[in-house]
Amino acid sequence: MKSRLPPTCKRDDIVSTPAFIAGDWGTTHARLWLCAADGSICEARSAPGVSQLEGPEAVAAAFAAAVEGWSPALPAVLCGMVGSTIGWVDAGYQDCPCPLERIGGKAVRLEAQGRAVAILPGLRVRNGFGLTDVMRGEETQVFGAAALTGERRFVAALPGTHNKWVVVDDGVVTNFHTALTGELYQAISRHTVLLGGDPAPVTPGPAFDAGIEAVRRNPDAGVESLVFSVRARQVTGDLPKAEAASYLSGLLIGADIRSALGALGPERENVPIRLICAEPLAVLYGRGLAAFGLEAQALSGAETVRAGLRAAFRALA
């Protein structure tokens, strides 16, 4: 049994009154925060991801357990896979172009043991390649990036398992593109002969740069052709085994950047790029973008999602 939180919470000698619950609930884990009206955190908790829970009733029970002791009068705003067909309730997708503020305004609302809960929708688009594309969770980080920076026109790059490249113009998401870069790296490194066992950590050094440069020098080469050079260069002695993972990472990130520039088209020209991710990925992507003559500013993924949930909470009012 969790202890009850007092009516106010104290952080660094500042006393704030909890105003709402923010939650980023993904496939593998959930993060929930008890927040003051300005978004500052009073308390943080976690819960299992939706893939570990069997159906909406199990998700509802996990939510109830995670927020036990927090006043039922406080509303909750949740984003991510909790709003998918395998989550608590299907919150659907908003079609692009989509104003960022609509993400909060179109939330699906429900009641859980007397608590008002809003679950944010994802976004859907026909991307620059003419293919249907979707995202769920990342749109809240983009909303948060706009809230944190005050920018209404930028490209948001969200590296991860499924990378997103998002164009925001005058506060409207006009286009985005997904690349399976992170998952592809894991699949290749674990299930092919290219790295041959437990790979060394990826580092932003010469081998990584060589992978980026191989993509830049060969604009017509597909990733399926480029990645075999990881194996060939090791066999011929041109690439030490300890550097193979970094070279592979450079190839995949370089191909990701090249594809994104093509998919986003002229919309991304002369627009600031904001990298929304953890620091190690920000370093790699910043280095890769620099090789293509582009600059990027890094923003914390955790901070942007909380800022997006705060902005959505305000849009719901």
Secondary structure, DSSP 8 states (H G I E B T S, - for coil): ------SSEEETTEEE-EEEEEEEE-SSEEEEEEEETTS-EEEEEEEE-GGGS-SHHHHHHHHHHHTTTS-TTS-EEEEEGGGSTTSSS---EEESSEEHHHHHHT-EEEEETTEEEEE--EEEEE-TTS-EEEESSHHHHHHHHHHHH--SSEEEEE-SSSEEEEEEETTEEEEEEEE-HHHHHHHHHHHSSSS-SS-----SSHHHHHHHHHHHH-TT--HHHHTHHHHHHHHTTSS-HHHHHHHHHHHHHHHHHHHHHHHHGGGGTT--EEEEE-HHHHHHHHHHHHHTT--EEEEEHHHHHHHHHHHHHHHH-
